[in-house]
Amino acid sequence: MISAFTGQQIRDAEKPFLDAGGGAVLMQRAAYGLAQAVVREVGRRRKLAGAALTVLVGKGNNGGDGLFAAAMLARRGMRTTAVLASPEAHPDGLAAFLAAGGRVLHLQGGNAEELAVASAGDDVVIDALLGTGARGGLRGASAELVAALQELRPRCVVACDVPSGLDSSTGEVHWPVLQADLTVTFGGIKAGLLTDPGEGSAGRTVLVEIGIEDALASQAPELRRLTAPDAGALLPHPQRRSHKYSRGVLGVVAGSPRFAGAAVLSVHAAAVAGAGMVRYVGPEAAARQVLARTPEALWEEGTSGRVQAWLLGPGVDGPGQEDHARTAAQAALDAGLPVVVDAGALKLLPQRCPPQWILTPHAGELAVLLASLPSTGEVAVTREDVESRPLHFVRQAAQQTGATVLLKGATTLVASPSGVAFSQSDGTPWMATAGSGDVLAGVLGALLAQSTDALMDDDGAYAALGLKPEDRWAAVAAAAAGIHGRAGRAASEDFVGGPLTASAIMAAVPRVIGSLIAECDHGKP
């Protein structure tokens, strides 16, 4: 599992080394890792010797990391320029850079555009203006320089630790920000690099170990991300004597005469994600289409038979289906069953949800949900607010509702009421297509129906994540998001990286689940 930390957690882990006089060692390790990453990036395009590099240098240790890295690269034959945004550049780093033959230019009030034009044509631009301790964004001439560079779109931008203007703890972005192709981060992954909009500005992320990792390991991560082996370990494994009831029965209230496709997609996705049986509750018109696609499903016109979990809401429209969803929700609440609450059922929540209820809004739906909840002193929340601070608002929604909340997006975030949060970014932009969320809901419902016993097992894979039982529902949701994203990527690759439909995502789900389980089994002794 990938663990991500706040900027303050990183600084706390560094403090004993700094107090012991080890700051220079940490900086040299960071600079070496940054330089090696640049060598690899340049090597994808051309020979290192003679390649041109500009490093944008702020006044703090982040600028020192950039200067020392540029000095190392100059000694390997790169033509290096440092643009100093402050006269207070790191003295030892600047001395090393000059000794290696680097050229220095000074950013001033009137030359930002000129320096941007000169830098944009280089093979690499290193952004070392602001680090994890910065508050807010770039100002003055530095902001002008970065805005001009962003418009010119340099060939390759490498961010030093974090892109300047990105909040390392929350992922919030204070414009302007220079879009990075690669972020080389030190000591521990920063939480802001695993949540949007920060992740969208960071490009690929590479972690460089600098010696503080053991100190970080004793701290609770701010954010977690499941890798493929993690997800494989969490997935249900049918046993030799399993049967359809022990495999998990999912009840689904979805669809309507107008939105029958949502029922078709969510039911079939649940079936292909491993549910032993799917009981569909809905109108006959939708049921005919559901059964045509998934003849294995059972149609329950009114009250459903016994289930282990419920999926409520995809395509639910009109009083008839809303009544069915409300009845199922109350039955689940009384029985303590896990529930996926999506789309049309989000407005049917009880006053307080249990953590095994997983809400699956997109940003617009989350804004509406938050507006319907008792005020916490915040001003009215808009979709734009949620998209600019998703980690904050997904946690707020989980805390206020009592439910686990999965916020769908390019980076999907999951939060438990206690604040434990997961981040998954396994998909492709082509997944922004009608019905994709219905497939995710079906996959998640199937996992809930199959995983309830495993979630409570104190010796099982969920317990191995170090989570309390009430926080393990977030891990199930993260696993479902990971499967969904990987299925979308696999489906797109089937079309040579091109467009796809929700049906194509769904068709790839069994293949992805099989590969995750196989990868997990292969890694076992």
N, C-alpha and C positions, 0 to 999 in steps of 0.2 A: 504494500500500500504506500502511496506517495503521501507524505505529510507536508503541510505547508504552514508557515508561521508568520506572525506579525513582525513588522519591523522592530518593535520594541523587544520581542522575544529574541530576535537575532542579536540585537545590541546587548541584551542581558547576558547572552551566551558568550559574547565577545569580551565582556567587561573583565573577567578574571585574567584573561590574557593581556589586556591593555594595562591593568593594574600591575601586572608583573613585568611590564616593559616589553611585551611580545607583539605590540602593534605593528612594528616593522615587518615581522615574520608573516603575520596575517596578510599584510598588504602585498608582500612579495609573492605569496602563494596565490592570492587573487589575481595579481597582474600576470603571473605565469599562465594561469588557466585561461585568462582572457586572451593573451597573446596566442596560445595554442589554438584556441577556437577560431581566431582570425586567420591563422595559417591554414586551417582546414577549409574555411570558407573561400579564401582566395584560391586555394588549390583546386577547387571545383571549376575554376574559370581560366586560370592562367598560372604562370610561374610566379613564385613569391618575389624573387629578385627583380627590382625595378617597378613593382606595383606601387601605387600611390595610396596613401592613407592620411586622413585628417582625423584628429581627435579633438572633440569639443570639450573643453576643460573648465569645470567649476572650481570653487575655492576649497571644497572639503576633501575628505578622504576618497570620495568617488573620483574626483579629478586626479588625485594621486595615483589611484589604481590605473586610470587611463594613461597617465604619463609614463609610469613604469612599464606598462605593457607596450606602449609605443616605442620606448627606448629599446626594449628587447627586439621588437620587430625591425627597428632601424638597423640594429646590429646584424640582422639577417638579410639586409639588402633592400628593405622597403624604403621608399621615399616618403618621409613622415613630416607632417605639419601639425602643430598644436595651435588651436585657436583658443586663447585665454579669455574667458568671459569675466575674469576678475583679476586685479593686480595681486591678489592674495593666493595665488596658486600654491599647491603643496611644494615647499621649497626643495625637499630631497628628490621628489619626483621630477620637478623641473630641471634640477641640476643633472640628474641621470639622463633626461631626455636631450639636453643640450650637449652633454658629453658624448652621446651616441650620434651626434650630427643632425639632430632634428631642427626644423625651422619653426620659429615662433611668430605668430601674428596676434595682435591684440584687438579684441572686439570693442568697438566704440559706438557712440550714438549714431554716427552717420554711415558706417561701413558694413552693416549687417547684410544687406542685399549683395554687396560686392563679395563678401566672404562666402556667402551661400552659393553663389554662382561658381566661385573658385573651388569649393569643396565638393559640390554635387557631381563633378566629373571624375572624382577619384574612385579607385576600386573599392574602397571601404571608408565609411564614416563611423567612428566610435562616438557614441553619445555618453559622455562622462560628466554631464553638467550637474545633475542632482542625484542624490542617493536616497537611502531609506529614511534618513533623518529629516528630509526636507518637508516643509509644510506648505501646502498650496502648490501653485505651478510656477512656470518661468515668468519673469517680468522684464520689462525694459528691452534692452538690446538683445538679450538672450532669447526672449520670446520672438522678437522680430527675425532673428537668425533662424530659429527652428521653424517658424511659420514659412519663411521663404524656402528653406530646404525641403520641407514637406511638399510644397507646391512643385519643386523641381524634381522630386522623386529620385534620390541618389540610387546608384546601382545596388549597393548593399549597406545596410545600417545594422550595426551591432551595438546593443545597449549594454552598458556596464552596470551590472546588478539589477537595475530596473530602468525602463525608459523614463527620462526626465519628465516630470509632471504627472506621473502615475503614483497613486497612493499605494505603497507596498503592502499595506494591511487590508485595505478594503476593495482595491481594484478600481476605485473612482479615478477619473481622468480629468485633469485640469488643463484645458487646451491653452496653447498649442502643444502637441506631442509629436515627436518624430517617430513615425511608424517603423518599428524594428523588424528586420528579417530574422534576427537571432538575439535573444537576451541571454547573457552569461551571468548567472547569479551565484552568489558566494555563500557557503556555509549551510544554507537551507533554502528550500524553495519559499519564496514570499507568497503569502496568500493572495495578494493582489494580482499575481501572475496566473492564478487559476480561476479567476472570476472576471466576467465581463463588467465594464468595457475594457478593463486592463488586459485580459488575455488576448483580446483582439488587437491590441497595440504592441504586444510583446513578440509576436512571431513565435518561432520555436524557442524552447527554453532548455538551456544546458546548465546543470549544476556542477560547480567546482567545489570540491571539499578543501577546507582551509584549516581544519583542526578543531572546530567548535561543535562537531556533529554529536559527540557524546553528551555534551552539555544540553544540546537541543533535545536529545532523545528522552530526557527526563521531564520534558514539558508536554502538556496536552496540545496537540496541533490545533491551529485555528481552523484548518480546512483539511479534508482528506479526499483522496482520489483513488478509486479502485483500479488496479492494473488488470490485465487479462488473467493472470494466475489467481488473483484475488477473486475475481468474478467467477471463475471456474470452480473455485473451492466452495463458493456459496450456493452454487446451483444444485437443485435437487437431483439425486442419483437414484432412479428406480432400482429396487432390489429384486432378487429372483422371484419372490412370491408377492410382489406388489400387484394390486388390482386397481381398477378404475376409481374406486372410492378412496383407497389409500393414497392414490396419486393426487388427490385433491379435486373437489368439485367447486366450480365457480358459478355463482349466479350473476346474470348480467341483465340490467335494466338499461336499455339503450335504444336509440333510434325512434322514429316516428314516421308516419306516412310521408312527411316532407324530407326527413333525413334518414331514410332507410339504410343508406350506405354506411353510416356510422355504426349501426348495429352489425352489418355484414363484416366490416373490418375488425371491430373489437372482438366479436365472437370468434372469428377465424384466427385472429392473432393469438387469442387465449388458447385455442386448440393446438396450434402449431408450436406454442411455447411450452407445451407439456402438461397442461391441465388434463386430469383423467376424464373429466366430464364437464360440459358447459351447459347450464340450464338458462335458456333465454326467455325473458319475460317481456312481452311487447305485443303490439297489434298484429293482426293476421297478415296485413299487407307487407309489413316489414319481415315478419316471421317467414313468409314464403321465400323471400330473397335470402334470408339468413340460412335457411335449410337447403336452398339450392346451392349455396357456396360451401356450407358445412353440414352435410347430412348427419354427421356424428352428434350434432347438438340436439338438445331436447327443447321443444317449445312449451312453455308454461304460460297459458293465456292470462292467468291471474296469479294466485299464490304459488310460489316455487316450493319444490321439495327441499330436502336437506342439502346445505352447502357448507363449505369451509370458509368461504370468503365471498364478498360481493364487489361487483363493478357497477357503479351507478353514474349515469349522466351523458355519455357520448350521444349526441344527436337527440337527446330528450327534449321534446317540444310539445306543449299542449297539456291540458289538465289531466287527461287519462294517464299518460306516461309519468307525469309528475306525481300523481297519486301513487302509482306503482313504486316509484323511486322512494317516496316518503315512507310508504309501508315497509319496504325492504330496509331502509335506513333505521327505522325504529326497531325492527326485528333484530338487526345486527347490533344495535346499541344494547338491547336487552340481553342478547346472547354473548356479548363481548367479542364479536367476530371482526376480523380486519375488513376494511372497505377501501376501495379506490373511489374517490369522489371527483368527477370530471365534469367540465362544461355545464350542461343544464342542471346538474344536481348541486352545484356549488352554492346556489341560493337556498338550499333546503337544509342547511347545517343546523344541528342542535345548538343550544346556547354554549355548550362546552363539548368538544370532541375528545375521544381518547387517542393516545399516540398511534394506535394501530389503524386509525383512519388516515389515509394518505390523500391529500388534496393535490390536484395536478393542474393548476392554472397556467396560462401564459401571462405575459406581463400585463396586458389589458385586463384580463380577468382578475389578476391579483390586485390591481388598483381598485376595481369595483368591489372586491371582497373586503379590502381594508376599509373602504369607505362605509361599508355596512356594519363594521364592528364598532364597539364602544370606543369613544375617543380616548387617545392616549396623549393628547396635547399636541400632536403633530398637525400641521396644516393639511388640507385636502391633498391626497396622493393622486398623481396622474400616471399614465403609462410611461411618460418620459422620465418621471421620477424613478419608477421601478427599474427602467432600463439603465439609468445612470448609477443606481445604488442597489443592485439586485441582492447582494448578500445581506445588506441591512434589512431590506423589506421582506425577504423570505424568512429571516429569523423573526422579525416582528410578527408576521402572520402566524408562524408556528406557535409563538409564545401566546398570542392573543386567542387563538382558536383551541389550543391544546392538541391539535393534530400535527402529524408530520406533513410538511409541505414540500412538494416538488415543483419548482419553478422552471417551466420549459423555456429553452432558448438555445442559441449556438453553444453556449456553455450552460448546461442544466445544473441547477443548484438544488440540493435537498437539505432541509433543516428539521431537526427534532425540536420539541418544545423546550428542551434544556439548552439548546444552542449548538449542539453537535451538528456539524454541517459537512456535506459531501459535494464534490464538484466533478462532473463528467463532461468531457468534450471529445467524444469519439466519432462524431458523425461528419457530415459534409453539408455545405450550404444547399445542395440540391434537395435536402430533406425538408426544406421549407415549402411544403406542398400539402394540398388538401388531404385530410385523412391520416396524416402522419401521426398526429396526436392520438387518434383512435387506436392505432396499432400499438403505440406505447402503453395506452391504458389497458389494452388486452394482455400484453406481455406482463405488465405489473400485476394485474389481477391473477393471472396464472401462477406467478411466483408466490403471491400471498397464499393462494389456495394450497400450494404444495409445501410451503415452508414454515407453517406455524409451529410445528413441533421442534424443528431445527432451530428456530429463533430462540426458543426458551431453553435449549440444551446448553448447560454451562460448560460442557466439554467439547462443544461443536465449533464449526468454522466461524459462526457469528461471534461467539464468545472470544475466539482467538483474536478478534479485532480489538479487544480491550474495551468493548462498549457495554454499558448497562443494558439490561433487557429492554427498557423503554426506548432506548436510542437505536436498537438494532433494526427497527422498521425503516429508518433512514438508509441503512445499508442495503436492505432489499430494494428500496426505490432506486438507489444508485446503481445496483446491479442491473435492474430493468432498463435504466437509462443507458447504461453501457452496452447492453445487448441491442437495444434499439439503434443506437448510434453506429455500432459496428455493422449491423444488418444494413443500414442505409449506405454505409461506405462500400460494403461488399456488393450491394445491388448496383451502385453507381459504377463500380469497377467492371461489372458485367457489361456495362454499356460504354466501356472505355472512358470512364470518368464523366459521363454525360448525365442528362436529366433522368429522373426516375419518378415513379408513382408510389403511393402508399402500398399498393398491392405488391410492387416489387420489393419494398422493404420487408413486408410480411413474408414473402416467399423465401427471403434469405435468413429468416430467424432460426429455423431448425439447423441450418448449416453453421451459423454462428454459435449457437448453443453447443452443438457437437464439438466444434473446434475448441471452444473454451474448456469444456470438460476434458477433452483429450490433452490439451496443453497442461491442465492441472494434474492429470493422472501421470503424464510423462515426467513431471517434476518431482513426483513422490519417490522416496527411496525404495 
